[in-house]
Amino acid sequence: MTEKKIKKVLLLGSGALKIGQAGEFDYSGSQALKALKEEGIKTVLINPNIATVQTSKDVADTVYFQPVEASVVEGVIEKERPDGILLSFGGQTALNCGVELHQKGVLQRYGVKVLGTPVQAIIDTEDRDLFVRKLDEIGVKTIRSQACCDVESVRKAAHELGFPVILRAAYALGGLGSGFCDNDEELSAQAEEAFSFSPQVLVEKSLRGWKEIEYEVVRDQYDNCITVCNMENFDPLGIHTGESIVVAPSQTLTNAEYHKLRALAIKIIRHIGIVGECNVQYALDPQSEDYRVIEVNARLSRSSALASKATGYPLAFVAAKLGLGYGLFDLKNSVTKTTSAFFEPALDYVVCKIPRWDLTKFHGVSRQLGSSMKSVGEVMAVGRTFEEALQKGLRMIGQGMHGFVENKVLRVDDMADALQHATDNRIFVISKAMQMGYSIEQIHQLTKIDRWFLYKLKHIVEIDLRLRQLSHLAELVLFMDNTELLEYLETPEITDLLREAKIYGFSDFQIARAIGLEADMNMEKGGLMVREWRKELGILPTVNQIDTLAAEYPAQTNYLYLSYL
């Protein structure tokens, strides 16, 4: 149970607003502060970003709008005299600051206890050399690599490992300074950039093209462990998780692969000694069950926020409680109020996270995606199928798109190059390629995206082509009255196709555009017309589905009925 001496806790927030920081970790910090307040513990927050929930009134008892830097934090500790400090809820910035405070002896000097994961465990996961050695102790495979402290040693390591290689900066935020290198010229430029962010750089053998899989794992001080969620990147290794569409739960793993990686994740978190939550990232060979551990984040990450919202399991809230000394068996899931926190959620739906970029606002910036993060936000969509969740998400990213198909015309000068070198428009480039006749195998060879995902995308394109064959409906609207038109629409071929389109995520707007209604009326009216047709034909979610959701979320009953209709 909670330790009695902990009466005041300092939480390091997410820092100033920039890519890879701040907004992504506001959710985690807010949940942690809520958990501490529930225990009657006074909270002190350091976060210079006023545009967050955690800095709002009454979330924390005391807020310092100051940089999350060691010298500033030391001053706050001296004034506030907290009993404990939480380092895992403010992303990489808070973690780095906490390690610096520990190494300078500040925490020991003021008797501040690090709650949750010990600092040494954080160092073991952040220092790339120590990390590899730590996992070697338990026979867990990591990518062949060498830790370097200068450009010359980077060059030597790259030649020993053999090109292509990837450089990763230790303690870096959002993959800053990382990148793939195919020759000495690229290596020198990337090494200089990496050392500008960190004193240590890891040179790794490139596994570009392997699948990237993540597990969110929770452990308490009594060595109880659960995996809350596993996720799979749509893009293969080589593109930062924050730049890729992410699907939960994983869709292309076999049962053996899923359980093998799950067991490894638990083995890793136990050996490192993490208390609370961590994120384990794997590279998985698509041709075999061979794997490599890419990294372990001994903190809440942007993936943790996604996992929390996707599963309904309050990861940050539980992690904060575990840091106070509770066991998983002591806690209830604060969302369901009935189930224990000591259980693994089971998903009977698909969740898609889709990144959002604002690269068009910056002149001269490269639109190519890689191992460092450029996205400024993301959306999460939920559906019964991958196709439905993806199309919902693409409509929500605010780029003027309506889904995977029926979008504004995209100009691509060199299709093969556009497929091979990912940009912020990659998903729409794939859509155009499929409509131009590129086969799934051709797209797979150029992108290395798993064929399962490509078959699902092709399914959307095929439904769209069948909808386009109903283009004569746009003319019938002009010549038939509503009764005659509905009688015509009641043919099984049309009703079945409209129902299939809705099941796989087509909006009424997309359907209207596909069948050509926009030629004779503005698109908004076309979409409303398709909606009216559906209602008359009974193409709606079952009443049972809506009633079940309404009973579960009574405060949102009206919204649920409206959104489903």
N, C-alpha and C positions, 0 to 999 in steps of 0.2 A: 504493500500500500504506500501512499504518499509519505515522504519523509517530513517529520514535524518541523525540522529546522528551516525548511524552505518556506520563507514568508514573502520574499520579494525576488522576482526574476527579471533579468534583462534579456530582451529579445532583439537580435540584430536584424533589421529589416532589409529590404532588397536594394536600397540605394537609389541613386539618381536614375531618371528614366532614359534608358538606351537599349539597343538591341541585345537580347539575351539576359535582360535584367529588369527588375522592377515589376511590371504588370503581371508577368507570369507567376511571380512568387507572392503577390498580394493575397491570393487565395490561401496559400499555405500559412502565412503569418497571421492572417485574420482568424483562421481556425485554431491555431495554437493559442492565441490570446484568449479566445473564447473558452478553450479548455482550461486554461490557467484561472480565469475569472470564476469558472464553475467550482474550482477548488478553493476559492477565497484567497488566492494568492495575488499580491499587488504586482502590477506589471509596469515595466519601463521599456519603452520602444525607442530605438534610434532609427530614423528613416527620413531623409531629406525630401522625399517625394510626397507632396501634398495631395496629389491626384490618386490616392489609394484609399481603399476601405479601411485598412488597418490604422491609418492616421486620422480617421474620423472621430468625432466626439464620442467618448464613453467606451470605445473599443479597448484602448489601453488606459491605465490610470495616469501615466505621465508619458508625454511624447517629446522627443528631442528632434527637431528638424535639422539634423546635422549629418555630415558625410559619415558613411560607415568606414572609418579609418581608425587604425590602432590608437593614434594619439588622441583623437576625439573621444573614442570609446573609453580610454583610460581615464579621461577627465570626468566622464559621466559615472564611471564605476567609483571613482574617488568621492564624488558628491552623493550618489544614491546608495552606495554600499549594498548591492544586491547579494542575495545568498547563492543564486545560481544564474547561469547564462545558457541560452539556447542558440546554437550556431547553425542549425540545419534548415532553417525556415526562410532564409534570405538569399538563397542561391549561392553561386560561386563567390560573390563579393563578401558575403557574411562569413562563409567558410574560410576564405583566405585571411580575413581580418582576425577570426578566432584563432587560427593557427599562429599568426604573428603575435597575438597577445600571450599565447601559451609559451612561445619560444622566448619572448622577452621577460617572462616571469611575472607579468602583470596579474594574471589570474591567481597565481599562488600567493603573491604579495598581499592581495586584498581578500584572500580566502573565498574566492568565487568558484563554485563547483560547476563544471561543465555537465549539463544534464543530457541524458541520452547517450549517443555515440561518443566514446572517449576520443580525445584529440589524437592520440596515437593511431587509432583506426582511421581517422580522417587523413592523416599524413600518409598512412600506408596505401590509401586508395588514390591520393592526389599526386604523390611522388611516383612518377612512372617506373623508375628503377626498383623502388621498394615494392611497388604493386606487383610487378612481374615475379620478383623473388617470393613474395608472400603466397601467390597462387601456385608457384612451383612446389612449395612445401606440401601441398595437398594434391599434387598431380593434376591440376586444372590447366588446360591449354590456353596460352595467350599467344598473340601474334609475335612472330620472331622480330625482335627489336633490340635497339641499343640506346641507352640514355646518354646524351651528349651535352657538353657545356660550352662548346665553341664551334664556329663554322667548319674548321678543319676536321674536327672529330666527326661532325655530321657527314662531311664528304667521304671520309674514310669508312664510316659505318654503311653508307649507301652503297659503296662499291663492294663491301663484304656481303651485304644482303642481296644485292643485285636489283637493278631497276625493273619495274616501277616501285617506288616507295612512297610512304606518306609520312609527313612530319606532323607531330602533335606537340604543342606547347603545354608544359605542366602548369597546373593551377590556372588554366586559361578559361575565359568566359565565352560561352557559346561557340567553342571551337576556334576562337581567334588565333590567327597565326598558323593554322593547320592547312595542309594542302597536299595534293599529289604531285609527284615529280617523276618525269620520264627520262631526264637527262641532267648533266652537270649544270647547265645554264639555268634550268628551272629550279634545281636544288639550291644553288647559291642565292637566288632571289628569295625563295621561300624561307631559307634558313635565316636570312637577315630579318625578314618580317617576323618570324617566330621568336627570335631572340629579343625583339623589341617588346614582346609581351611577357616573356618569362626567361629566367636564367637557365632553365633546363628544357631541352627539346628531345623528344623521343623519335627516333627513326625506325619506322616499322615497314616490314614487307607488305606490299599492297595486296589486298584481297578483293579488289574492286570486282563487283559482279556477284559476290556472295549475298545471301539474304541477311537483313539486319532485324534481329528479334530482341525485344525487351521484356523483362519481368519486373514487376513491382513487388518487393518482398518486405515483410514486417517481422521483426523479432523482438521479444521482450527479454528482460534480464534473467528470466528463468529458462532461457533457451527454447521457448516455444516459437515456432515459425509458421507463417502462412504466405502463400503467393496470392496477392489480391487480384492481379490482372496480368495478362500477357498481351503484348502488342506486336504487330508486324509492320514494317515499313513497306509501302507500295514500291518505293525505289530501292534498288540494291545498294550495297555498301559503296560509299564514295560520295553520298549526299547526306549532309547533316540531318539528324532526326527532325530538327526544327524546320528544315526545308522540304521535308517529304510528307506526302499524305501518309497517315498512320491509321491502321485498322485494328480494332479490338473486338473480340479476341482474334488471335492469329487465324488465318484462313487456309494457308497452304501447308501447314505442318502435319506430319503423320502423328498418330497417337504416340508412337515410340519417341519421335523427336520432341514432342511437347513435354512428355514426362522426363526425358533425359535432361533437357535444359532446366526444367523446374527443379529436379533433384540437385543439379549442379548449383543453381542459384541459392538454394537453402544451405548447401555445403559451404559456399563462399561466405555468405553473411555470418554463419556461425564461426568460421575460422577467423575472419577479420574482427569479429566481436562487436558488430553494429547493434545498437539498441535503438529501436524506432523503425524507420523506414529507409529503404535504399532501392536503387534502380540498377539492375544488371543488364548490360548490353552485350549481345552476342553477334558474331558473324557465323553464318551457317552455310556450309557448302551445299548448293542446290543439287549436286550430283551424288551426294552421300550424306551420312550423318556426322561427318567431320565438322568440328566447330572451333571457334576461338573466342575467348572473352575479350571484348574491346575495352570496356571500362566498367567500373563500379562507382556510382555516385552515392557517397555516404550522406545523402541529404535528400530533401524533397526537391524534385526537378520539375520542369514543365510537363514531363510525361506523367508525373505523380498527380498533378492537377487534372490532367486528362483522365487518368485511371479513376480518380475519386468521382468525377462527374459521370464517367461512363458506367461505373458499377454501383454507385450509391454508397460506396464504402468511404467514410471520412478519414482518409489516410493521415492528414496533418493533425487532426483532432486526436486521433488514437496515438500517433507518434509522440505528441506532447504529453499525453497521459503516461505513456510508457517511460518517458524521460523522467517523470516524477517518481517512478518506482513501481507503478502498477504492473500487473501481468495481464496478458490478453484475456485470460479467463475471468478477470475482475470486471471487465468493461462490457457495456452494452453498445451496440451500434446506434449512434445518436440520431441516425436518420430513420431507421425502422422502429427504434425504441423497444423492440422485443427480442430480436436476435442477438446473440453474443458477438463480440468483436473477434472471437476466436473461431471464425469460419471463413471459407473462401467463396466469394460470390460466383454464381453460375449465370452466364449471359445467354438468353435465348433470342438475342437481337444482335445487330451489327452496329458498331460505332465507327464513324470516319472522322478523323481530324484533318482539316485542310488548311495549310498555311496561307497567309495573305502577305503580299509584298506591296511596297509603294515605290518601286524602282523608277517608275516613269517620272517621279518628282525630282530626280537627281540627274543632272546632265553629266554625261561621260562615264557613268557607272556601268560596270559589266553586269549584264543580266544573267550570266552563266552561274549556275548553282554548283556548290562544292561542299567541302567538309567544314567550312565556317559559315555561320548563320547570317542571313540577310533579312529574313522574314520579320515583320513587325507585329504580327498577331496571328490568330488562327480562329477557326470556327469548328464546332463539333456538331455532327449530325447523327441522328439515330434512325435506324430503319430495320425492317424485317429481313431485307436482303442487302448485299453489298451495293448493288446497282441503285437501290432506293436511297441508301444513306449517302452515297457519293453524289448523286444528282441534287439531293437536298443541300448538301454542303456547298457545292459549286454555285448554287443560286444565292447562297448567303455571304459569299466572300466580298461582295460589293464591287466586283469588277465588271458589272453589266452583263454577266452571263446568265443563261437560263437553265443550265444543266450541262450534260456532256455533249448534247447535240442541239441543233436549232439555235445556234448563237450567231453573233455578227461574223462576217467573213474574216478569216484570219489569213494574212498574207505570209507565205513561207517561201523564201527564195530557193533554199536547198533543203529538201525534206530529210534526206539521209543525215546530213550534218545536224539539223535541228533535233532529230531523234537521238542521235549519238551524244550530243552535248546539251545537257538539261538546262533549261531556262525556267523562268517563272510561268511560262506558257506551256510547259511540257504536256500537261494533260490534254490541252486543246490541240496541240500539235499531233498527238496520238489520234485524237478524234478525226482530224483532217486527213491523216494518213490512211486511216481505215476507210474513210469515205472515198479516197482516191484509189482504193484497191490494194493497198499494202496488205500482205498476209500477216497473220499472227506470228508466224515463224520469222518473217523479215523484221518485224517490229521488235520481237524478242532478241534477235541477234544484235540489233543496233542499241537497244536500251538495257538489255539484261533484266527487264521486269519479268516476274514470274508469269508463265503462260496462263495460269489460273485467272489472274487479274485481267489479262488481255482478252481471254474468252468472255469474261463478264462484260467488259467494255464493248466487245464486238456484239454481244447480245443486245445492248442498248441501241447500237447502230442499226441492227437488223429490225428491231421494233420500229425505229424511226422510218426506215425504208418502207415498211408495210403501211405505216400511217400515211406516208406520202402518196401511196396508191389510192388513198381515199380523197384525193384532191378534187374529185368531181363533186364532193359535198359542198364546196364553196359555191358552185353554180346552183345546186339544188336549193340552197338557202334563198336564192333570189326568185325561184319559180314555184316553190312549194309553200303551202301554209304550214304552220307548226304541227298540226295533227298529221298531215301527210308525211312530213319529214320524220316525225318520231316513229311512224309505222315502218318507214324505210330503214331507220336506224336500228329497229328491233331485230333485224336479221342477226343470227348467231355470229356470223363472221365479224360484223362490226362491233357488236356488244362485247364479244370475247376479246377483241383486239384493244378496245378502249379500257377494259378491265385489266388486261395484261400491262398496258402502258402505265396505268396508275400504280399497279403493284410494284413495278420496277422504277418508280420515281419520277415519271413524267408529270410536269405540272399541266394544268389546263391551258396555260399560256403556250407551253411547248407544243401540245397537241394541236392547238389552233393554228400555230405557225406551220406545223408539218402538213396539215391538210389544206393550207392555202387560204385561210380566212382573212389573213392580213391584206390580201390583194384588194378586197372590197370594203373593208372597214378597219378602224384602228384596232391594234392588237388587244387592247384592254377589253373591248367589247367582244372580240373573238374568244378570248379566254372565258369571259362570263357566259357566253353562249354554250361553250363546251361544258361548263359546269352545270348549266340548266339541263342540257341533254343527259348528263350523267345522273342527275337527280331523278329525272323522269324515267330513265331506264333502270334505276335502282343500283347503279354502280357506285356503291358507297361502302365504307368499312362496316362490318357487321355491328348491329346494335349492341351485341354482347361486349365487343371490344370497347366501345365508347362508354358503356355503363360501368364496366370494370374499372376503367381509368378514372371516371368521374367519382366513383366510390372511394378510390385510393387517394385522389386529390380533390376533395370537395371544394376547396377555395378557388379552384381553376375550372369548375364545371362548365361555365358558359364559354370560356375560351376553348376548352376541349371540343365541345359540340360544334362550335363555329369553325375551328381549324379542320376538323374531320370532314365537315360538310363542304 
